[in-house]
Amino acid sequence: MLGDERGMIYTYLGLIMLPLALLIFFMLVDVERIELVRGQEMTMGDSASLAAASTATPVSTYSYQCTYDGQGNITGVKGVTTSTQAVIEDPVAAESEARQAALLNMGVLTNQENAGMMDMNISPTPGANDDLYFQVIGTDSCIVKIKSRLHTFAANALEKLYGLPGKDKDEGFTSYGQAVITTN
């Protein structure tokens, strides 16, 4: 009876399937976390670019026309607005607004960062060398790029088991904001 090995295949299959099931589970958790981070970074980037674009001021260009009396004498000058456009005049103030908006919209990423599950460094100081890149394009547009490093469960386990590199997943999002003036 002790030498009988009938039914051992189920034990072996169980020992093989349990680590595979755990690996698949952790991979699914990682994929969901990556999508969560992408969505939150999209919210951060959009709010940052819109906040920066909102610092634009309207700048009008005028053409001047003389007004004449019945005898041909100039009686006045009338200014007519020919165009109005939004201009981001202070890129530092725009970047400061973008950074504040990004920090206010971190949402669930704050919990993940506090738990050591990701790294993201955004300073409220304009011009800082961190994970938020800001650039004014033209006179009325800006680009905000936000990046982070996500510590993934499955990749971390694979690295420990097999020595595979790359346990951190770089994640990022680029948002484009443009100030537009509309007239009624």
GULOMI-393415 format. One record per atom (N, C-alpha, C, O): residue number from 0; residue in three letters; atom name; z, x, y. Coordinates in steps of 0.05 Angstrom, whole numbers, plus 5000, padded with zeros to 4 digits. Layout:
// residues N
NUM,ALA,CA,Z,X,Y
...
***
This chain:
// residues 184
0,MET,N,5000,5016,4976
0,MET,CA,5000,5000,5000
0,MET,C,5000,5017,5025
0,MET,O,4988,5010,5045
1,LEU,N,5013,5040,5025
1,LEU,CA,5014,5057,5048
1,LEU,C,4988,5070,5054
1,LEU,O,4982,5076,5077
2,GLY,N,4972,5075,5034
2,GLY,CA,4946,5088,5038
2,GLY,C,4923,5068,5044
2,GLY,O,4901,5076,5048
3,ASP,N,4929,5043,5046
3,ASP,CA,4909,5022,5051
3,ASP,C,4902,5023,5081
3,ASP,O,4920,5019,5098
4,GLU,N,4877,5027,5088
4,GLU,CA,4869,5029,5116
4,GLU,C,4851,5005,5124
4,GLU,O,4837,5006,5144
5,ARG,N,4853,4984,5108
5,ARG,CA,4837,4960,5116
5,ARG,C,4849,4948,5141
5,ARG,O,4873,4947,5145
6,GLY,N,4832,4940,5160
6,GLY,CA,4840,4928,5185
6,GLY,C,4846,4948,5207
6,GLY,O,4853,4940,5230
7,MET,N,4843,4974,5201
7,MET,CA,4848,4994,5222
7,MET,C,4826,4995,5243
7,MET,O,4831,5005,5265
8,ILE,N,4803,4984,5237
8,ILE,CA,4781,4984,5256
8,ILE,C,4789,4969,5281
8,ILE,O,4782,4975,5304
9,TYR,N,4805,4947,5277
9,TYR,CA,4814,4931,5300
9,TYR,C,4833,4947,5317
9,TYR,O,4833,4944,5342
10,THR,N,4850,4962,5305
10,THR,CA,4868,4979,5320
10,THR,C,4853,5000,5336
10,THR,O,4859,5005,5359
11,TYR,N,4834,5013,5323
11,TYR,CA,4818,5033,5338
11,TYR,C,4802,5020,5360
11,TYR,O,4800,5031,5382
12,LEU,N,4790,4997,5355
12,LEU,CA,4775,4983,5376
12,LEU,C,4793,4976,5399
12,LEU,O,4786,4978,5423
13,GLY,N,4817,4967,5393
13,GLY,CA,4837,4960,5414
13,GLY,C,4844,4985,5431
13,GLY,O,4847,4983,5455
14,LEU,N,4848,5007,5417
14,LEU,CA,4855,5032,5432
14,LEU,C,4832,5042,5449
14,LEU,O,4837,5054,5470
15,ILE,N,4807,5036,5441
15,ILE,CA,4784,5044,5457
15,ILE,C,4779,5024,5479
15,ILE,O,4773,5032,5502
16,MET,N,4782,4998,5473
16,MET,CA,4775,4978,5493
16,MET,C,4795,4975,5516
16,MET,O,4788,4968,5538
17,LEU,N,4820,4981,5511
17,LEU,CA,4841,4979,5532
17,LEU,C,4835,4997,5555
17,LEU,O,4835,4988,5578
18,PRO,N,4830,5023,5551
18,PRO,CA,4823,5040,5575
18,PRO,C,4797,5031,5588
18,PRO,O,4795,5033,5613
19,LEU,N,4777,5022,5573
19,LEU,CA,4752,5013,5585
19,LEU,C,4757,4988,5601
19,LEU,O,4745,4986,5623
20,ALA,N,4773,4970,5591
20,ALA,CA,4779,4945,5606
20,ALA,C,4793,4952,5632
20,ALA,O,4788,4940,5653
21,LEU,N,4812,4970,5631
21,LEU,CA,4827,4979,5655
21,LEU,C,4808,4992,5675
21,LEU,O,4810,4987,5699
22,LEU,N,4790,5009,5665
22,LEU,CA,4771,5022,5683
22,LEU,C,4753,5002,5696
22,LEU,O,4748,5004,5720
23,ILE,N,4743,4983,5681
23,ILE,CA,4726,4962,5693
23,ILE,C,4742,4946,5714
23,ILE,O,4731,4939,5735
24,PHE,N,4766,4939,5707
24,PHE,CA,4783,4924,5726
24,PHE,C,4787,4939,5752
24,PHE,O,4783,4928,5774
25,PHE,N,4793,4965,5750
25,PHE,CA,4797,4981,5774
25,PHE,C,4771,4985,5790
25,PHE,O,4772,4986,5815
26,MET,N,4749,4986,5776
26,MET,CA,4723,4988,5790
26,MET,C,4717,4963,5805
26,MET,O,4707,4964,5827
27,LEU,N,4724,4940,5793
27,LEU,CA,4720,4914,5807
27,LEU,C,4738,4912,5832
27,LEU,O,4730,4902,5853
28,VAL,N,4763,4922,5829
28,VAL,CA,4781,4922,5852
28,VAL,C,4770,4940,5874
28,VAL,O,4771,4933,5897
29,ASP,N,4759,4963,5866
29,ASP,CA,4748,4982,5886
29,ASP,C,4724,4970,5900
29,ASP,O,4722,4972,5925
30,VAL,N,4707,4956,5886
30,VAL,CA,4683,4944,5898
30,VAL,C,4692,4923,5918
30,VAL,O,4681,4920,5940
31,GLU,N,4712,4907,5911
31,GLU,CA,4722,4886,5929
31,GLU,C,4735,4899,5953
31,GLU,O,4732,4889,5976
32,ARG,N,4750,4920,5950
32,ARG,CA,4762,4934,5973
32,ARG,C,4741,4946,5991
32,ARG,O,4744,4945,6015
33,ILE,N,4719,4957,5980
33,ILE,CA,4698,4968,5996
33,ILE,C,4685,4946,6013
33,ILE,O,4680,4950,6036
34,GLU,N,4681,4922,6001
34,GLU,CA,4669,4900,6016
34,GLU,C,4688,4890,6037
34,GLU,O,4680,4883,6059
35,LEU,N,4714,4890,6032
35,LEU,CA,4734,4882,6051
35,LEU,C,4734,4901,6075
35,LEU,O,4735,4892,6098
36,VAL,N,4733,4927,6069
36,VAL,CA,4733,4947,6091
36,VAL,C,4707,4945,6107
36,VAL,O,4708,4947,6132
37,ARG,N,4685,4941,6094
37,ARG,CA,4659,4938,6108
37,ARG,C,4660,4914,6127
37,ARG,O,4652,4916,6150
38,GLY,N,4671,4892,6118
38,GLY,CA,4672,4868,6135
38,GLY,C,4691,4872,6158
38,GLY,O,4684,4864,6181
39,GLN,N,4713,4885,6154
39,GLN,CA,4732,4890,6176
39,GLN,C,4721,4910,6196
39,GLN,O,4724,4907,6220
40,GLU,N,4707,4931,6185
40,GLU,CA,4694,4950,6203
40,GLU,C,4672,4937,6220
40,GLU,O,4667,4944,6243
41,MET,N,4658,4918,6208
41,MET,CA,4638,4903,6222
41,MET,C,4650,4887,6245
41,MET,O,4640,4887,6268
42,THR,N,4673,4874,6240
42,THR,CA,4687,4860,6261
42,THR,C,4697,4879,6283
42,THR,O,4694,4873,6307
43,MET,N,4707,4902,6275
43,MET,CA,4717,4922,6294
43,MET,C,4693,4932,6311
43,MET,O,4696,4934,6336
44,GLY,N,4671,4939,6298
44,GLY,CA,4648,4950,6313
44,GLY,C,4636,4930,6332
44,GLY,O,4629,4936,6355
45,ASP,N,4633,4905,6323
45,ASP,CA,4622,4884,6340
45,ASP,C,4640,4878,6364
45,ASP,O,4630,4876,6387
46,SER,N,4666,4876,6359
46,SER,CA,4684,4871,6382
46,SER,C,4685,4895,6401
46,SER,O,4687,4891,6425
47,ALA,N,4683,4919,6390
47,ALA,CA,4684,4943,6408
47,ALA,C,4658,4944,6425
47,ALA,O,4660,4950,6449
48,SER,N,4635,4939,6412
48,SER,CA,4610,4941,6428
48,SER,C,4609,4918,6448
48,SER,O,4599,4923,6471
49,LEU,N,4618,4895,6442
49,LEU,CA,4618,4873,6461
49,LEU,C,4638,4878,6484
49,LEU,O,4632,4871,6507
50,ALA,N,4661,4889,6478
50,ALA,CA,4680,4896,6499
50,ALA,C,4669,4917,6517
50,ALA,O,4673,4916,6542
51,ALA,N,4655,4937,6506
51,ALA,CA,4643,4957,6523
51,ALA,C,4621,4945,6541
51,ALA,O,4618,4952,6564
52,ALA,N,4605,4928,6529
52,ALA,CA,4583,4916,6544
52,ALA,C,4593,4897,6566
52,ALA,O,4580,4893,6586
53,SER,N,4617,4886,6561
53,SER,CA,4629,4868,6581
53,SER,C,4638,4883,6607
53,SER,O,4644,4870,6627
54,THR,N,4639,4909,6606
54,THR,CA,4646,4924,6630
54,THR,C,4623,4927,6649
54,THR,O,4626,4938,6671
55,ALA,N,4599,4919,6640
55,ALA,CA,4575,4921,6657
55,ALA,C,4578,4903,6682
55,ALA,O,4590,4882,6681
56,THR,N,4567,4913,6703
56,THR,CA,4568,4897,6728
56,THR,C,4539,4889,6735
56,THR,O,4520,4904,6729
57,PRO,N,4536,4866,6747
57,PRO,CA,4509,4857,6755
57,PRO,C,4499,4873,6780
57,PRO,O,4514,4876,6799
58,VAL,N,4475,4883,6778
58,VAL,CA,4463,4898,6800
58,VAL,C,4437,4884,6807
58,VAL,O,4420,4881,6790
59,SER,N,4435,4876,6832
59,SER,CA,4411,4861,6841
59,SER,C,4393,4880,6858
59,SER,O,4403,4897,6872
60,THR,N,4368,4875,6856
60,THR,CA,4349,4889,6874
60,THR,C,4337,4867,6892
60,THR,O,4332,4845,6884
61,TYR,N,4332,4875,6916
61,TYR,CA,4323,4856,6937
61,TYR,C,4297,4865,6949
61,TYR,O,4291,4889,6950
62,SER,N,4282,4847,6958
62,SER,CA,4259,4853,6975
62,SER,C,4265,4838,7001
62,SER,O,4276,4816,7002
63,TYR,N,4257,4850,7023
63,TYR,CA,4263,4839,7049
63,TYR,C,4237,4828,7061
63,TYR,O,4216,4841,7061
64,GLN,N,4239,4804,7072
64,GLN,CA,4216,4792,7085
64,GLN,C,4224,4784,7114
64,GLN,O,4246,4774,7119
65,CYS,N,4206,4790,7132
65,CYS,CA,4211,4783,7160
65,CYS,C,4204,4754,7164
65,CYS,O,4186,4743,7152
66,THR,N,4220,4741,7182
66,THR,CA,4214,4714,7190
66,THR,C,4204,4715,7218
66,THR,O,4214,4730,7235
67,TYR,N,4184,4699,7224
67,TYR,CA,4170,4699,7250
67,TYR,C,4173,4672,7263
67,TYR,O,4177,4651,7250
68,ASP,N,4172,4673,7290
68,ASP,CA,4171,4647,7304
68,ASP,C,4142,4639,7308
68,ASP,O,4124,4653,7298
69,GLY,N,4137,4618,7322
69,GLY,CA,4110,4608,7326
69,GLY,C,4091,4626,7341
69,GLY,O,4067,4624,7339
70,GLN,N,4102,4645,7356
70,GLN,CA,4086,4664,7372
70,GLN,C,4082,4690,7358
70,GLN,O,4069,4708,7370
71,GLY,N,4092,4693,7333
71,GLY,CA,4088,4718,7319
71,GLY,C,4110,4739,7323
71,GLY,O,4108,4761,7313
72,ASN,N,4131,4731,7337
72,ASN,CA,4154,4750,7341
72,ASN,C,4172,4749,7316
72,ASN,O,4177,4728,7305
73,ILE,N,4183,4772,7309
73,ILE,CA,4202,4773,7287
73,ILE,C,4229,4762,7297
73,ILE,O,4240,4771,7317
74,THR,N,4238,4742,7282
74,THR,CA,4263,4730,7290
74,THR,C,4286,4736,7270
74,THR,O,4309,4730,7276
75,GLY,N,4280,4748,7248
75,GLY,CA,4300,4755,7229
75,GLY,C,4289,4767,7204
75,GLY,O,4264,4769,7201
76,VAL,N,4307,4776,7187
76,VAL,CA,4299,4788,7161
76,VAL,C,4313,4773,7140
76,VAL,O,4338,4768,7141
77,LYS,N,4298,4765,7120
77,LYS,CA,4310,4749,7098
77,LYS,C,4308,4766,7072
77,LYS,O,4287,4776,7065
78,GLY,N,4332,4770,7060
78,GLY,CA,4333,4784,7034
78,GLY,C,4328,4765,7011
78,GLY,O,4341,4745,7009
79,VAL,N,4310,4772,6993
79,VAL,CA,4304,4756,6970
79,VAL,C,4311,4773,6945
79,VAL,O,4301,4796,6942
80,THR,N,4327,4762,6927
80,THR,CA,4333,4775,6902
80,THR,C,4308,4776,6885
80,THR,O,4297,4755,6877
81,THR,N,4300,4800,6877
81,THR,CA,4276,4802,6860
81,THR,C,4284,4805,6831
81,THR,O,4270,4795,6813
82,SER,N,4306,4818,6825
82,SER,CA,4316,4820,6798
82,SER,C,4345,4826,6797
82,SER,O,4356,4837,6816
83,THR,N,4358,4819,6775
83,THR,CA,4386,4825,6771
83,THR,C,4389,4835,6742
83,THR,O,4378,4823,6724
84,GLN,N,4403,4857,6739
84,GLN,CA,4407,4867,6712
84,GLN,C,4435,4877,6709
84,GLN,O,4448,4884,6729
85,ALA,N,4445,4879,6685
85,ALA,CA,4471,4889,6679
85,ALA,C,4470,4920,6676
85,ALA,O,4452,4931,6664
86,VAL,N,4490,4933,6688
86,VAL,CA,4491,4962,6687
86,VAL,C,4519,4971,6680
86,VAL,O,4538,4963,6692
87,ILE,N,4521,4987,6659
87,ILE,CA,4546,4999,6652
87,ILE,C,4549,5024,6670
87,ILE,O,4538,5045,6664
88,GLU,N,4564,5020,6691
88,GLU,CA,4566,5042,6711
88,GLU,C,4587,5063,6704
88,GLU,O,4584,5086,6712
89,ASP,N,4607,5056,6689
89,ASP,CA,4629,5074,6682
89,ASP,C,4631,5077,6651
89,ASP,O,4645,5061,6639
90,PRO,N,4617,5096,6639
90,PRO,CA,4618,5099,6610
90,PRO,C,4646,5104,6599
90,PRO,O,4652,5096,6577
91,VAL,N,4663,5118,6615
91,VAL,CA,4690,5123,6605
91,VAL,C,4706,5097,6603
91,VAL,O,4720,5093,6583
92,ALA,N,4704,5080,6623
92,ALA,CA,4717,5054,6622
92,ALA,C,4706,5037,6599
92,ALA,O,4721,5023,6586
93,ALA,N,4680,5038,6595
93,ALA,CA,4668,5023,6573
93,ALA,C,4678,5033,6546
93,ALA,O,4685,5017,6528
94,GLU,N,4680,5059,6543
94,GLU,CA,4690,5070,6518
94,GLU,C,4720,5063,6514
94,GLU,O,4728,5057,6492
95,SER,N,4735,5063,6535
95,SER,CA,4763,5056,6534
95,SER,C,4766,5027,6525
95,SER,O,4783,5021,6508
96,GLU,N,4750,5009,6536
96,GLU,CA,4750,4981,6527
96,GLU,C,4742,4978,6498
96,GLU,O,4753,4962,6483
97,ALA,N,4722,4994,6490
97,ALA,CA,4713,4993,6462
97,ALA,C,4735,5002,6443
97,ALA,O,4740,4989,6422
98,ARG,N,4749,5023,6450
98,ARG,CA,4770,5033,6433
98,ARG,C,4794,5013,6431
98,ARG,O,4805,5009,6410
99,GLN,N,4801,5001,6454
99,GLN,CA,4822,4981,6453
99,GLN,C,4815,4957,6436
99,GLN,O,4831,4948,6420
100,ALA,N,4790,4948,6438
100,ALA,CA,4781,4925,6422
100,ALA,C,4781,4932,6392
100,ALA,O,4788,4916,6376
101,ALA,N,4772,4957,6386
101,ALA,CA,4772,4965,6358
101,ALA,C,4800,4966,6346
101,ALA,O,4805,4957,6324
102,LEU,N,4818,4977,6362
102,LEU,CA,4846,4979,6352
102,LEU,C,4859,4952,6349
102,LEU,O,4875,4947,6331
103,LEU,N,4852,4933,6367
103,LEU,CA,4863,4906,6365
103,LEU,C,4852,4891,6341
103,LEU,O,4865,4872,6332
104,ASN,N,4828,4898,6332
104,ASN,CA,4815,4884,6310
104,ASN,C,4816,4899,6283
104,ASN,O,4800,4894,6266
105,MET,N,4836,4916,6280
105,MET,CA,4838,4931,6254
105,MET,C,4846,4912,6232
105,MET,O,4837,4916,6209
106,GLY,N,4861,4891,6238
106,GLY,CA,4867,4871,6218
106,GLY,C,4879,4882,6192
106,GLY,O,4899,4897,6193
107,VAL,N,4867,4876,6169
107,VAL,CA,4878,4884,6143
107,VAL,C,4875,4913,6138
107,VAL,O,4888,4924,6120
108,LEU,N,4859,4927,6154
108,LEU,CA,4857,4956,6150
108,LEU,C,4883,4971,6157
108,LEU,O,4888,4992,6146
109,THR,N,4899,4959,6175
109,THR,CA,4924,4971,6182
109,THR,C,4942,4972,6157
109,THR,O,4955,4992,6152
110,ASN,N,4943,4951,6141
110,ASN,CA,4959,4950,6117
110,ASN,C,4949,4971,6097
110,ASN,O,4965,4984,6084
111,GLN,N,4923,4973,6094
111,GLN,CA,4912,4992,6075
111,GLN,C,4918,5021,6083
111,GLN,O,4923,5038,6067
112,GLU,N,4916,5026,6110
112,GLU,CA,4921,5052,6120
112,GLU,C,4951,5059,6116
112,GLU,O,4958,5082,6109
113,ASN,N,4969,5040,6122
113,ASN,CA,4998,5045,6119
113,ASN,C,5005,5049,6090
113,ASN,O,5024,5064,6084
114,ALA,N,4991,5037,6072
114,ALA,CA,4996,5041,6043
114,ALA,C,4984,5066,6032
114,ALA,O,4987,5072,6008
115,GLY,N,4970,5081,6048
115,GLY,CA,4958,5106,6039
115,GLY,C,4932,5102,6023
115,GLY,O,4923,5120,6008
116,MET,N,4920,5078,6026
116,MET,CA,4896,5072,6010
116,MET,C,4870,5079,6025
116,MET,O,4849,5077,6014
117,MET,N,4873,5086,6050
117,MET,CA,4849,5094,6066
117,MET,C,4858,5111,6089
117,MET,O,4882,5111,6097
118,ASP,N,4840,5126,6101
118,ASP,CA,4845,5142,6125
118,ASP,C,4825,5133,6147
118,ASP,O,4801,5132,6142
119,MET,N,4837,5127,6170
119,MET,CA,4821,5121,6193
119,MET,C,4836,5130,6218
119,MET,O,4860,5123,6220
120,ASN,N,4824,5145,6235
120,ASN,CA,4837,5156,6258
120,ASN,C,4822,5147,6283
120,ASN,O,4801,5159,6289
121,ILE,N,4832,5128,6298
121,ILE,CA,4819,5119,6322
121,ILE,C,4840,5122,6345
121,ILE,O,4861,5110,6344
122,SER,N,4834,5139,6364
122,SER,CA,4851,5144,6386
122,SER,C,4844,5125,6409
122,SER,O,4821,5118,6413
123,PRO,N,4864,5116,6424
123,PRO,CA,4858,5099,6447
123,PRO,C,4846,5115,6471
123,PRO,O,4837,5103,6490
124,THR,N,4846,5141,6469
124,THR,CA,4836,5159,6490
124,THR,C,4806,5162,6489
124,THR,O,4796,5171,6468
125,PRO,N,4792,5156,6510
125,PRO,CA,4762,5160,6510
125,PRO,C,4756,5190,6506
125,PRO,O,4770,5207,6517
126,GLY,N,4734,5195,6492
126,GLY,CA,4725,5222,6488
126,GLY,C,4739,5237,6465
126,GLY,O,4734,5260,6461
127,ALA,N,4757,5223,6451
127,ALA,CA,4771,5236,6429
127,ALA,C,4752,5241,6406
127,ALA,O,4733,5226,6401
128,ASN,N,4757,5263,6391
128,ASN,CA,4741,5270,6368
128,ASN,C,4754,5256,6344
128,ASN,O,4771,5269,6330
129,ASP,N,4746,5232,6338
129,ASP,CA,4759,5217,6316
129,ASP,C,4738,5200,6302
129,ASP,O,4715,5207,6301
130,ASP,N,4747,5178,6290
130,ASP,CA,4729,5162,6273
130,ASP,C,4714,5140,6288
130,ASP,O,4702,5122,6276
131,LEU,N,4715,5140,6315
131,LEU,CA,4699,5121,6331
131,LEU,C,4680,5137,6348
131,LEU,O,4689,5154,6364
132,TYR,N,4655,5132,6345
132,TYR,CA,4634,5145,6361
132,TYR,C,4623,5124,6381
132,TYR,O,4616,5102,6373
133,PHE,N,4622,5132,6406
133,PHE,CA,4612,5113,6427
133,PHE,C,4591,5127,6444
133,PHE,O,4593,5151,6451
134,GLN,N,4570,5112,6450
134,GLN,CA,4549,5123,6467
134,GLN,C,4536,5101,6482
134,GLN,O,4529,5080,6471
135,VAL,N,4532,5106,6509
135,VAL,CA,4518,5087,6525
135,VAL,C,4488,5094,6523
135,VAL,O,4480,5117,6525
136,ILE,N,4472,5073,6519
136,ILE,CA,4443,5077,6517
136,ILE,C,4430,5062,6540
136,ILE,O,4434,5038,6543
137,GLY,N,4414,5076,6555
137,GLY,CA,4401,5063,6578
137,GLY,C,4422,5055,6598
137,GLY,O,4441,5070,6603
138,THR,N,4419,5032,6611
138,THR,CA,4438,5023,6631
138,THR,C,4455,5000,6622
138,THR,O,4476,4995,6634
139,ASP,N,4446,4985,6602
139,ASP,CA,4460,4961,6594
139,ASP,C,4467,4959,6565
139,ASP,O,4475,4937,6556
140,SER,N,4465,4980,6550
140,SER,CA,4470,4979,6521
140,SER,C,4488,5001,6512
140,SER,O,4491,5022,6525
141,CYS,N,4501,4996,6489
141,CYS,CA,4518,5017,6478
141,CYS,C,4518,5015,6447
141,CYS,O,4512,4994,6436
142,ILE,N,4525,5037,6435
142,ILE,CA,4527,5038,6406
142,ILE,C,4556,5047,6399
142,ILE,O,4567,5065,6411
143,VAL,N,4568,5033,6380
143,VAL,CA,4594,5040,6370
143,VAL,C,4591,5045,6340
143,VAL,O,4581,5028,6325
144,LYS,N,4600,5068,6330
144,LYS,CA,4601,5074,6302
144,LYS,C,4629,5078,6293
144,LYS,O,4644,5094,6306
145,ILE,N,4638,5065,6272
145,ILE,CA,4665,5067,6262
145,ILE,C,4663,5076,6233
145,ILE,O,4646,5066,6218
146,LYS,N,4679,5096,6226
146,LYS,CA,4678,5106,6198
146,LYS,C,4707,5108,6187
146,LYS,O,4726,5110,6203
147,SER,N,4709,5108,6161
147,SER,CA,4735,5111,6148
147,SER,C,4731,5124,6121
147,SER,O,4708,5126,6111
148,ARG,N,4752,5133,6109
148,ARG,CA,4752,5143,6082
148,ARG,C,4770,5126,6064
148,ARG,O,4794,5124,6070
149,LEU,N,4759,5115,6044
149,LEU,CA,4773,5097,6026
149,LEU,C,4780,5111,6001
149,LEU,O,4763,5123,5987
150,HIS,N,4806,5110,5993
150,HIS,CA,4815,5122,5968
150,HIS,C,4812,5101,5946
150,HIS,O,4825,5081,5946
151,THR,N,4794,5107,5928
151,THR,CA,4788,5087,5907
151,THR,C,4804,5092,5882
151,THR,O,4810,5115,5875
152,PHE,N,4811,5071,5868
152,PHE,CA,4827,5073,5844
152,PHE,C,4812,5085,5820
152,PHE,O,4821,5104,5808
153,ALA,N,4788,5074,5814
153,ALA,CA,4773,5083,5791
153,ALA,C,4764,5112,5794
153,ALA,O,4766,5127,5775
154,ALA,N,4755,5119,5818
154,ALA,CA,4745,5146,5822
154,ALA,C,4768,5166,5820
154,ALA,O,4765,5188,5811
155,ASN,N,4791,5158,5830
155,ASN,CA,4815,5175,5828
155,ASN,C,4823,5180,5799
155,ASN,O,4829,5202,5792
156,ALA,N,4822,5159,5783
156,ALA,CA,4828,5162,5754
156,ALA,C,4807,5179,5740
156,ALA,O,4815,5196,5723
157,LEU,N,4782,5175,5746
157,LEU,CA,4761,5191,5734
157,LEU,C,4764,5221,5742
157,LEU,O,4758,5239,5726
158,GLU,N,4772,5225,5767
158,GLU,CA,4776,5253,5776
158,GLU,C,4798,5266,5760
158,GLU,O,4796,5289,5752
159,LYS,N,4820,5252,5756
159,LYS,CA,4842,5263,5741
159,LYS,C,4836,5267,5711
159,LYS,O,4844,5287,5699
160,LEU,N,4821,5248,5700
160,LEU,CA,4814,5250,5671
160,LEU,C,4793,5271,5665
160,LEU,O,4796,5287,5647
161,TYR,N,4772,5271,5681
161,TYR,CA,4749,5287,5675
161,TYR,C,4743,5309,5695
161,TYR,O,4724,5324,5692
162,GLY,N,4759,5311,5716
162,GLY,CA,4755,5331,5736
162,GLY,C,4730,5326,5754
162,GLY,O,4719,5344,5766
163,LEU,N,4722,5300,5756
163,LEU,CA,4699,5293,5773
163,LEU,C,4707,5292,5802
163,LEU,O,4728,5281,5809
164,PRO,N,4692,5304,5820
164,PRO,CA,4699,5304,5848
164,PRO,C,4691,5278,5861
164,PRO,O,4677,5261,5850
165,GLY,N,4701,5274,5885
165,GLY,CA,4693,5251,5901
165,GLY,C,4710,5226,5898
165,GLY,O,4699,5205,5894
166,LYS,N,4736,5229,5900
166,LYS,CA,4753,5205,5898
166,LYS,C,4753,5188,5923
166,LYS,O,4761,5165,5922
167,ASP,N,4745,5199,5946
167,ASP,CA,4744,5184,5970
167,ASP,C,4716,5174,5976
167,ASP,O,4697,5188,5973
168,LYS,N,4715,5149,5984
168,LYS,CA,4689,5136,5990
168,LYS,C,4687,5135,6021
168,LYS,O,4704,5121,6034
169,ASP,N,4668,5149,6032
169,ASP,CA,4663,5147,6061
169,ASP,C,4650,5120,6066
169,ASP,O,4631,5112,6053
170,GLU,N,4661,5106,6086
170,GLU,CA,4651,5079,6093
170,GLU,C,4647,5079,6123
170,GLU,O,4661,5093,6138
171,GLY,N,4627,5064,6132
171,GLY,CA,4622,5064,6161
171,GLY,C,4605,5040,6169
171,GLY,O,4592,5027,6152
172,PHE,N,4605,5035,6195
172,PHE,CA,4590,5013,6205
172,PHE,C,4581,5020,6233
172,PHE,O,4596,5031,6249
173,THR,N,4556,5013,6240
173,THR,CA,4546,5018,6267
173,THR,C,4540,4991,6280
173,THR,O,4528,4973,6268
174,SER,N,4550,4988,6305
174,SER,CA,4546,4963,6319
174,SER,C,4532,4969,6346
174,SER,O,4537,4990,6358
175,TYR,N,4515,4951,6354
175,TYR,CA,4500,4954,6379
175,TYR,C,4507,4931,6398
175,TYR,O,4505,4908,6390
176,GLY,N,4515,4938,6422
176,GLY,CA,4522,4917,6441
176,GLY,C,4505,4920,6466
176,GLY,O,4498,4942,6474
177,GLN,N,4497,4897,6477
177,GLN,CA,4480,4898,6501
177,GLN,C,4490,4877,6521
177,GLN,O,4495,4854,6513
178,ALA,N,4493,4885,6546
178,ALA,CA,4501,4866,6567
178,ALA,C,4476,4852,6578
178,ALA,O,4457,4866,6584
179,VAL,N,4477,4826,6579
179,VAL,CA,4454,4811,6588
179,VAL,C,4464,4791,6610
179,VAL,O,4485,4778,6606
180,ILE,N,4449,4789,6631
180,ILE,CA,4456,4770,6652
180,ILE,C,4438,4746,6650
180,ILE,O,4413,4748,6649
181,THR,N,4450,4722,6649
181,THR,CA,4434,4698,6648
181,THR,C,4439,4682,6673
181,THR,O,4461,4683,6685
182,THR,N,4419,4668,6681
182,THR,CA,4422,4651,6705
182,THR,C,4418,4622,6697
182,THR,O,4403,4616,6679
183,ASN,N,4432,4605,6711
183,ASN,CA,4431,4577,6705
183,ASN,C,4407,4564,6719
183,ASN,O,4402,4540,6716
***
